[in-house]
């Protein structure tokens, strides 16, 4: 099948221009800056007035399958991913059971082969006891090893220093670390309970003082030092503080062995939003102060932040009841990552040309993903068309996550995803998620 997307404003590899993209079956065949072709196409998409981006590669999602499918599963969250212009994802191992054995990892791949409409892969979860498995992971299939240096699900908290050093020294794959110092968090909880005479929960506005700047920085600093000592490739997930940015370098991603990810929650919300959104924006690490958010936003363009992801983490609304301790941490965000970044660009926070770097190009480079992340001939046709003048409001029925809510509810956006193509096939178009589309397993080049 031959498809042409005509007259789009193409944003790719540091520039934007009016052009057309020719797709043959799954692959991009040509990128045309002047379209005077008269040849026949099976499908012609008029993209006049729309912007064409490479599909978003989200390197950090929680789709809850297996074990927590009452609130999300691979099939449901793929729907909301496609609606947000996300064409590939890498999913975290803290499911139930956690993905900490080769058999459990293979089971996830089998579920995705059946149910995933978006391209996919899965992290392997490190524990205190499975270090010997890391060298035998298939580096062409697995993007990395997730290390929880803070609270987590099941037995996935790696809390022994000797185990951490072994993981850092042993893993041939990139290590993605969740960095929060459990000792500091627990001490903060004890201090709050003493101050409030043994209360077992506190208003959610105290969440950022319990999961504090110090808890994040101390853990991230330890991870960076271990990476330097061992030569490990380290990617620190969801950096949330200005202080942590001191740990990173401003140079091209190809020259880095230590990289940083920011997520949409920490770029869009601050502690001041607790008054209106409450536990809907409770996540780990916590959202921080307006000053921290401003530093993270600046880091999108100064080279300290390399990748923007979502940490998409659905919970039922009933699970979000409570406060700083009892309410579940996490929020469904994947449908709104691209439009949120475009909103930041609209507000002068970063150039629009920087968005593909952070959400498509750099994830592809960091994980050495084969033939994805760019609008180039010979690459898979993972693409998203976005309307810059949609001026729409998020409302129930316009989002697709199984848990049935989002902290973006009732928010106004100027930009809106109109169409998402995955491997050359339309998976989402103007509010309709197309059934029957299946993504492919991501493949990673081994250097």
N, C-alpha and C positions, 0 to 999 in steps of 0.2 A: 504494500500500500504506500502511495506517495502523497504527502501532505505538504502544503505551504502555509505558513503564517505570514501574512502580508502587512507591510507598513506599520510595524510596531516600533516604539521607541525602545531599542535594545540597550539594556544596562549590563555590562559585562567587561571584566578585565580592565577596570579603571576608566571606562569611557561610556558615553551614551550616544546613540546615533539612530536615525530612522533607517530601518532595513527590514529584510524578510529572511525567514529561515525555512529551508527545504528539508523535509524529513522523509527518509525512505525506510519503511518498516519501523524498527526500533531506534534508528540512528539518525543523527544530524548529518545531512549530506553536504549542504552549503549554507553559508551565511552571506547574504547579498546586501550590499549597501546601495545598489541601484537595481531595481526589479523591473527588467524589461523582458522577462521570459514569457514566451507564448506557449510553452509546453503544457501538456495535460496533467492535472492532478486529481487524485481520487477525492481529496478533501481540501478546500480552500477556506482558511480562517482569516477574516478581515479584522485586523488588529488596529485599525486606524484609531488614534486617540488613546490607545492602551500602552502600558509599559510591559516589556518582556524581560523577565529575570530567569537566570538558571534556577532550577528547583532548589528549595531549601534542604540542606542536609542537617538534621537535628541530631547532634551527637549525645543527647542526654534526655531520655524519656523513661517513664515507668508506665507500662501498659497493664500491669497487675495480673498477667496470666503466666503460670498457673496460680491457683490458690486464693485469689481475691477477685474473682470474676463477677461478684455481685456489684462491683462498682466500675469495672472497666475490663476490657479484654482486647486482644490483638485486633480482632475484626472491628470492634466499635471504635477504637482509637485511631485506626487507620482511616476511618471515614472523616473524622475531625482533622486528621493530618492533611488529607487530600484537599479538604475545604480551605485549609490555611496556606496552600502552596508548598507544603512539605512533601518532597518526593522520595526521601530516604531518611531512615532513622536507625539509631543504635540504642538498644534497650538495656536497662540496668538489671543486675542479677538478684536484687532483693525482693524476689517473689516468694511464694510459699508452695513447695520448698524452694530455698534459694539456689541459684544456678552455680553450684560449687563443685559439681562433678561433671565428667564428660558425658555421661548418660543424660543428665538433666539438661545440659546444654543442647544436646542433639534433639531432645524432645521439643525444646523451644523452636529450633529450626524447622522441625516437622510441622508444628502448629502454624508457623508463619508461611510455610510453603502452601498450606491449605487456605489460610485466611487473610494473608496480608496483601492489601491492594497497593501498598507502598513498598519500595525497596527496603531491605531490612538486614540487620545483623544484631548480634547479642554479645554483651560483655561476659567474661568469666569472672566470678566472684572469688576474691582471695579470702582465706581464713587463717587462723593460727595454725591450721593442721593440714593444708593441702598444697604447700609450697612445691612439693615434688611433682605436681601435675603441670605447673606452669611451663616448663620447657617442652612439653609434648603437645601443647595447644597448636592447632593448625593456624599458622599466621596468615594464610590466605583467606581464612573465613572469619576469624575472630579479631575485632578491632583493638581490643585491649583488655586489661585486667583492672577491675574496680577494687579499690582499697578503701574501706570505711575506717578512717582514723577518727571516728566519733560514733555517736549512737547510730544503730542500724537495726535491720530486721534479722531475727534468728541469731545464728552464730557468726554473723559477718563482721562484728566489731573486732578489728585486729588491735588488741590492746597490749600485746607483749612486744617490747622493744626489739628483742632478738628475732621475733617473727617478722616484724617490719623490715629489719635489715636484710633478712633472708629473702623476702619478697622483692625488695628493691635490687638486691644483688643477683637474683636468679631469673627474674622475668625477662624473656626476650621480647615481650610485647610492651607497648606503651602502658604506663600505669596511670589510671585516672583516679585521683584521690578526693574523697570527701573529707575536708579538714575542719574538725572542731575538736577541741581538747575536752575530753569527757570529764577529767578531774576538775577543771575550772567550772564547767557547767554544773556539776554536782555540788561544788562548793557554793555556787551562786544560789542554787535551789535551797540548800540548807540555810543560807543567810536570809533568804526571803521567808522561809518557814519560821525561823526564829523571830524575825521582825514582826511577822503577822501571826504569831502565837500558834503555830502548828497548822495553819490553813493548808489544805491539800491542792489548792489551785489559786491562781491569781489572774487579774485582768490581763487580757492578751497584750496590752500595751507594754507589759513588763517582759515580753518574750525576748526582745532585743537586749535586755539587760541580763537575762539568764544565759541565753546563747549570745554571748557578748563579743565585742571586737577582740578582746584579749583571747577568748577561746578560739576564735578563727585564726588570729595571727600566730599564736604559739604553735598550733598544729600545722599551719601552712609553712611556717619557718622550719619546723622539723622536717617536713616532707622535702622541702627544697634542699636542706642540708644533706639529707640522706641521698637524694638524687645526685648531688654534686660528689658525694663521697663514693658512690657506687657506679656512676656513669649511666644511671637509669634514665629513660625517657619518661618525663613526668608531665602530666596535664592536670592542673588543679581545677576542680569543678567549682562552679557557682561562687566565684570570688565576690564577696559582699561588702568589703571594707576598703576605705582609702589606705589604711595602713598596710594591708596585704600587697597593694600595688608596688610598694617599695621592693618587693622580692623579685620583680620581673624586669626584663630588659627590653628596650626598644630597638629591635632589629628584625630583619625579615624572618618569617616563620621557618623558612628552609634552614636558617642558621641556628635555630633554637633547639635545645633538648628539654627545656622547661618552659611550658606554655600555660596560658590562663584562659579560662572560660568565664563569661558573664552570662546570666540568665535574665529573661524578660522581667521576672518579678522584681529583681533588684534594680533594674533600669527604669521601671515604671512606678514603683511604689516606695514610700518611706514610712517611718514611724508615725508621721502625721496622718496617714491614711487609716490607721487603726480605728479612729473615732467614727469613721463612716463605713468601713468595710469589715471591721472586726476580725474574726478568725478566718474569714475568707482569704486573707492574705497572710495567714500564718504558714510559714515554711521554714525548713532547716537547710542552710543557715537562715537566720531571721532577716527580714528587711531591716535596714539600718536607717541612719539619720539622713536628712536632706543633703548634708555635706558629703556623706559617703556616696550617695547616689550621684551627686555632681561629679565626684572624682571618677566614678565608674564610667559615667557618660563621656568625660574627657578622655578616658583611656581607650574608648572606641576608636579614636582617631590618632592618638599619640603612640600607638604601637604596643602598649602594655597589655591590652586585651586582644587575644588572637581569634577567639571564636565566640559567637553568641548562640545560645541554645535556649531550651525552655524549662528543663527539669519538670516537664509535664507529669503531674502526679495526682490523678483523680481520687477523690474520696466522696462518699455520700454526704449530703448536707447534714444528716444526723450524726455523722462521725466528726463533723466540724463544731459540734456543740462543746461548750466549756470555755476554758481560758488558756493561759500560757502553758499549762501542763497537760490538761486533759484533751483539748481539741487536737485532732489529727493535723499533722503538718503536711502541706502540699496543696497544689491547686492545678486545675486543668487549664493549660495555656497554649497548646500547640496550634490551635486554629487562629490565634491572634498574634503570633510571633512576627511574621513578616509585616503585617499592617501596623503593628506597634513600632517597629523599627522605621517604617516609612513615616509614621507620625513624628518620631524624633527628628528625622531628616527634614520634614516639613517645618518643624520648629527651630531649625538651624543648629541642631545638636551635632549632626554629622552629614557629610556629603552623601547624596544618594548613591554615588559610585562606590562608596565604602561598604554598603550593605551586602552586595554579593561577596566581597572579600570575607566578611565576618560570618556569613551564613551559608556560603556555598564553596567558594574557592579555598579558603583556609581549612575548613573541615576535610575537603578532598586532599589537600596537600598534607595535612597533619597525619591523617590515617592512611595515606597512600592508596586512596580509593581508585580503582580502575575505571577510567573513561566516564567519570561523572563530576559534576560541580562546575562545569564551564559550558558556555554556548560555543562549541567548536565542532568543525567537521570531524567525523569519526568518533564522536562522543554520543552516549545515550541521550535521547531526546527527553530529558527531564526538565520541564519548563513550566513557568507560571505566568499568566497574563493578569495584570492588575490595572484596575480603573482608578485614575487619580482624582476623579470628580464624582465619586459615588455618593459621598455625604450620607452615610447610613448609620442607623443605631442598632447596636446589638440587643437582641431580644430573644426570649425563649422560642425555640423553633428555628432559630437561625444558627444554632450551634449543635454539634452532633456527638459530643462526648456522652458516654453511657451514664455517667454520674448525674447529668442533667442540670448543671449549673456552671457558672464561670464568674470570677471576680470582674470580668469585663462586661457583665450584663448591664445594659442601659447606657454604656459608653458610646459616644459618637466617634466615628472614624471618617476621615475624608477618603482614604484609599480602601479598595475592596478587591479581594481576589475574585476574578471572573472565570478563569479556566486553569486547570492543572493537568498537564500531560505527564504521564509516567511511561517511560520507554516508548514514546511516540503515540500513546493511546490516551484519549481524554478520560480522566478519572473523576473530574469534577467540573461542572459547568453551571454557572448562574444559579446556585442554590440546590443543584441536583448532584448527589453523589452517585456515580455510575456503577451499577452492579456488574459483576463478572470480570472486572479488571484485577489482575494479579501482578504484584511487584516481583522483583528478582532478588535473590540473595546477593548482597554486596560482596565484591571481591577486592582483596587488598594485595598490593604489590609488595614483595619481600625484597629488600635491597641487600 
